[in-house]
Amino acid sequence: GEDVEQSLFLSVREGDSSVINCTYTDSSSTYLYWYKQEPGAGLQLLTYIFSNMDMKQDQRLTVLLNKKDKHLSLRIADTQTGDSAIYFCAERGSSNTGKLIFGQGTTLQVKP
Amino acid sequence: DTGVSQDPRHKITKRGQNVTFRCDPISEHNRLYWYRQTLGQGPEFLTYFQNEAQLEKSRLLSDRFSAERPKGSFSTLEIQRTEQGDSAMYLCASSPPAPDTQYFGPGTRLTVL
């Protein structure tokens, strides 16, 4: 079956790098995504990576994909207090509809 | 581009009542999704539309739930005879034909008393 797992909590100091990890089970996933959710809000698409890539960089964000181990990570450089939020990893399900399978989310706490 | 909008943002209802939520996707996005999110969890897929056709429904979508997208633009999600277990955030997302990227609305938070 399709399943996505993330660690639940990460605390870092402002200015440090944050690394949020995710594992998934569906080896046929074509796209993997990172979303950010602030309290009471919807999900903001941060970045995504196609399964034939192993790295993608977008300003302060770096996504690493290890397809062999089914492991995805999101690195946030120079973490700011405004980065405090819940981060969700998601895989595109194997059905043709493109529905997303989400992890439980990692709460990132940034201390000043 | 104003993004995906949802209405209402909050809904409080009594058990047994019917509720309807509306989602307006980003224009020219032919794909529309509904998800449900409970506290401390990631969103769970409910249903999918491509244009006006409903192509997939989750097992989570009981007979009390119905969704429509009559003209391939906005969509509605109706819950009949609400139960306390229906309390959740209902999220709508839309996606263009390509690339395969879903953009979410702010959600409708439903509280069933």
Contacts between the chains, C-beta under 8 A, distances in Angstrom:
chain1	res1	chain2	res2	distance
A	4	B	42	7.6
A	30	B	100	7.3
A	31	B	99	8.0
A	31	B	100	5.3
A	31	B	101	8.0
A	33	B	101	7.7
A	33	B	102	7.9
A	35	B	104	7.5
A	40	B	109	7.8
A	41	B	106	6.1
A	41	B	107	7.6
A	42	B	4	7.7
A	42	B	6	7.9
A	42	B	91	6.0
A	42	B	104	4.3
A	42	B	105	5.4
A	42	B	106	4.4
A	42	B	107	4.9
A	43	B	43	7.1
A	43	B	91	7.0
A	43	B	93	7.8
A	43	B	104	4.2
A	44	B	104	7.5
A	45	B	101	6.1
A	45	B	102	7.1
A	45	B	103	6.1
A	45	B	104	7.5
A	48	B	99	7.8
A	48	B	101	6.1
A	88	B	42	5.3
A	88	B	43	7.7
A	90	B	42	7.5
A	92	B	100	6.3
A	93	B	45	7.5
A	95	B	56	6.4
A	96	B	55	7.9
A	97	B	48	4.3
A	97	B	50	7.6
A	97	B	55	5.7
A	97	B	56	4.5
A	98	B	31	6.8
A	98	B	48	7.5
A	98	B	95	6.7
A	98	B	100	5.4
A	98	B	102	7.6
A	99	B	33	6.5
A	99	B	45	4.2
A	99	B	48	5.9
A	99	B	56	6.7
A	100	B	33	7.7
A	100	B	35	7.8
A	100	B	43	7.4
A	100	B	45	6.8
A	100	B	102	6.3
A	101	B	45	7.5
A	102	B	42	3.1
A	102	B	43	5.2
A	102	B	44	7.5
A	103	B	42	5.5
A	104	B	40	7.2
A	104	B	41	6.0
A	104	B	42	5.5
A	105	B	40	7.9
A	105	B	41	7.6
A	105	B	42	5.5
